[in-house]
Amino acid sequence: MNVLIYLVPMALGLGLLGLFGFLWALRSGQYSDVDGAAQRVLLDDDVDGQPS
């Protein structure tokens, strides 16, 4: 049971770190173009006919 003294704060710290990382990504505009990636898959960028 003594291991919970270490595991609970570590779990809370990692959870808060993940939350802050997600909030940072939202504020920096990482999720601003959600349709762009879906449309880029459909575009044909192979000009010379050879796949990259």
C-alpha positions in Angstrom: 0.0 0.0 0.0 3.0 2.3 0.4 3.5 2.3 -3.3 0.3 4.3 -3.7 2.0 7.2 -2.1 4.2 7.4 -5.2 1.8 6.2 -7.9 -1.1 8.5 -7.2 0.9 11.8 -7.5 2.7 10.5 -10.5 -0.6 9.6 -12.2 -2.0 13.0 -11.4 1.1 14.7 -12.7 1.1 12.8 -15.9 -2.6 13.6 -16.4 -2.0 17.3 -15.8 1.0 17.2 -18.2 -1.2 15.6 -20.9 -4.0 18.2 -20.2 -1.6 21.1 -20.5 -0.1 19.6 -23.7 -3.6 19.3 -25.2 -4.5 22.9 -24.2 -1.2 24.1 -25.7 -2.0 22.4 -29.0 -5.4 24.0 -29.1 -4.0 27.4 -28.5 -1.2 27.1 -31.0 -3.7 26.1 -33.8 -2.8 22.4 -34.2 -6.5 21.5 -34.7 -7.5 24.5 -36.9 -7.6 22.7 -40.2 -9.4 19.4 -39.6 -10.6 19.0 -43.2 -7.3 19.8 -44.9 -5.7 16.4 -44.1 -8.8 14.5 -45.4 -8.7 16.5 -48.7 -4.9 16.2 -49.1 -5.2 12.4 -49.2 -7.3 12.7 -52.3 -5.0 15.0 -54.2 -2.6 13.5 -56.7 0.8 15.0 -56.2 2.7 12.5 -58.3 3.7 14.6 -61.4 6.2 12.2 -62.9 4.1 9.1 -62.2 6.4 7.6 -59.6 5.1 7.1 -56.1 7.2 8.7 -53.3 
